[in-house]
Amino acid sequence: MKISKEHVNKFKQIKALCFKKTKFPKADNWKRMTSNEIWLDFIGQIMVIGGASAAQRFYDRADLQKLVSYRRLSSLQDRMEIKKAINYALREVGSRYACKDIRRCKKTHALAHDLTILQGFKGGPKGLLKRVAEFTGANATKRRIKYFMKIFKGGSIQSKSTRDFLMEHGLIKDAVAIDIRIQNILKKVGIRVPKGVQSKPNIYDYAETEILNKICKPLQLSGVELDRMLFQNYDKIMEMKFK
């Protein structure tokens, strides 16, 4: 990725316009959450794939949250009943790529897989985040990301979603969730996004490191600050005319 002073200058203009209007996650906010709230965020994380509006509709529906609550799903012995509940919630809010045929619905299978992983932790979802928080030191961010991706391999959590989830729950700061919005903004300022950034972890890691070192550091921003600033102000940024 070639990131020049001209590119950084455009991001300075974005910061001047948007930074003060942006809301940022608080450090360790997962500690103030219940296991069910964390689990519902897992569901919301996969609902946003293909479009963020479905997750917002889910968070507005108390009935659907009750249907797929961590406690209720964990009490079900029949795996198909678990998948039916998840699939219904996905389709009820219009989550993209949620297939009516449960056998073919990747989102349903991914969340059912995630649920099984979480049930293996003492304390469930909150127990998992407690375990992740135990990784400390200079390489804590990388270790937390790699651990998360390793245990959820085959589920809904990948490079972008891992970072998004951990940032939102106050567990990492020096990371960027490179979704389609951030890719579009990079392209708008003239930065070429490497092919495979969404599907290949090594390319993702390279692109993220470049963004952190060549954009965040000069702007004195953490990765999560840049990420949330770009995501929350996307429409305004895409309409900007740079000087």
N, C-alpha and C positions, 0 to 999 in steps of 0.2 A: 504493500500500500504506500503510495507516494503522498505524503502529507506535507504541504509547503506552508510558508509563513502566510501566504495569501489565504489558504484554507483556514488557518488558525485565526486570522483576522476576521473572517466571516463568522466563526464560532464566538469570537469576542462580541460581535454585534448581536448574536443570538442571546448570549448571556446577559448583555445589557438590557435587552428587551424582556427577557422571560424569567430570569433567575429569581427575582423577588416575588414572583407570582406562583412559584412552584412549591408544592408540598413534598416533603421528604420523609421517608420512614425513620422512626426513632430506633436507636440502637437497642438491641435485645428486646424488642417489643413482643416477641413470642412468649416471653415470660408472663405477660399479662393476659395471655390467651388460654382458652380451654383446648383440650384435644379435639373436641368437635369443631371448634372454630378453625383450627389448623387444617383439619380434614376437609372442611367445606372449601377452604382455599385451594386444596389439591384439586377439587372438582372444578372450581373456578378457573384454575390454571389451564386445564385441558379444554374447558369450554371456550376460551379465548382463541384457540387455534382456528384460524379462518375468519375471525371477527370478534371484537371485544364486547359487542353489545349483548351477546347471549349471557355472559357472566353477570352483567349488571342486572339483567332480567331475573337471573337465578337468585341474586342477593336480595331482590325485592319480593321474592316468593317464600314466605315462611312455611307454607305447606310442602313445597318441594324440598326445602332444607330439612324439614322433619322426616320426610320420606327417606332421604338418603343420609340421615345423621349417622355419625360414627357408631353410636351406641346401638341404633336400630339395625344397621347392616351387620354389625358384629354379632348380633343375637341370632341372625338367620343361619341355619345349618345348610340350606340348599343353595349351592352356588348360582344356580339359574335364577332363583328369586332375587339374589343380590344384583345380578346383571339386569334383570327386568326393571328393578327400581332405578338403577343408574341410567339405563337406556331411556326410560320414561322421562326422567328429569332432563336429560340431554335434549331429547326431541321436543319436550314441552316448551323449552325456552328458545328453540330454533337454533341449537348449536350446530354449526356447519360440520359436515361430514359425519353426523350422527345417523347411522343407518337403522331403519326400522327392523331389518333382519338382524337380530342380536348376534347371530353366528358370524356375520360379516362386519359388525361394527367395531372398528379398531379402538375408538374412544372408550366404548363400554368395556372391552377386554383390558385396556390399559389401566383404567381406574380400578377394576376388580383386582388386577395384579398389584397395584399400589396398595390397595386395602390389605391384601394378604401380607405384604411386606411390613406395613405399619403395625399389624396385629402381632408381629413377632417381637416388637419392642415393649419392654415393661413401661407402662404408661402410655402406650400407643403413640400417636403423632407427637405429643409433647415430649414423650420419652426419646423419640428420634432426635428432635431438635436439641434436647439436652445433651445427647451424645455428640451431635455435630459441634455444639458450642465448646466441647472439651478440647477440640483441636485449637491450640494457641501457638503464639510465636510468630516469627517473621513470615512463615509460609502458611499461615492459618487459612487464608482465603483459598489458596489453591488446594489445600488438603480437604477443606470442607466441600468444595465443588466436586473434587474427584471422588470423595467418599459418597456423596449424594448420588452422583451419576452411576457409581458402581453398584450400589444396593438396589437402585431402581432400573437397572438395565433390563430392557424388554418392556418397560412400562411407558408412562406418559412423560417422564422427566428426562429431558435431553439438555444439550449445551445451553440454549437460550432460556428454557424454562427453569432449569436448575438455578441459574443466576437470578432470574426474576423472582423466584420463590424465596431464595435466601436473602436477597436484598430487601424484599418487602417485609420480611420478618426480622430485620435488624441483625442478621448474622454475618453479612459481608458488606464492604464498602467499595473496595477496589476491584470492581467488575462492571461489565456492561452487558445488558441483555440485547443482543443485536437482532431485533425483530425487523419486520419489513418496514416499519415506520422509520427506524433509525437508519436502515439501509437507504431509504428514499432521501432522507436528509443529507446523508453523506454524498449521495449522487448529486443532490442539488448544489452543494458547495463545490463540487468538482472532484470528489474523491472516488476512485474506482474501487468497488467492493469485490474482494476475491470470490471467484466461483467456488461453491461448495461450503461457504461459511456456515450455512444452516445445517448441513448434513455431515460435515467432517470435523470432528473435535480438534484435530491438529491445526486446521485452517482457521477455525473459530478462535483458538487460543492465540494464534499469530495476529489476527485482526484485532482482537481485544487488547493485546499488549501494545500494538501500534497506537490505538486510540488513547489508551491510558498514558503512554509516554509522550506522545506528540500533540495531543489535544488537551487532555485533562491537566497535565502538569503545568503547561504554559498558562492555562486559564485558572490555575489554583482551584481545581474542582476535583472531588473524588469521582470515582466511576459511577456510583449511584446517583450523585448530584447531576452529572451530565445526562445519565440515562433518564431519570425522571423529568428533568427539564425538557428534554427533546420529546419524550412521550406525551407529557401533559400539554405541551404547547404546539403539537404537531401541525395543526391547521394554520396557525398563525405563522409558524416558521416557513411552511411551504408557500405562503403568500408573500414572504419578505423579498425585498429588492435590496441587494447588498451594495454598499458604497465602494 
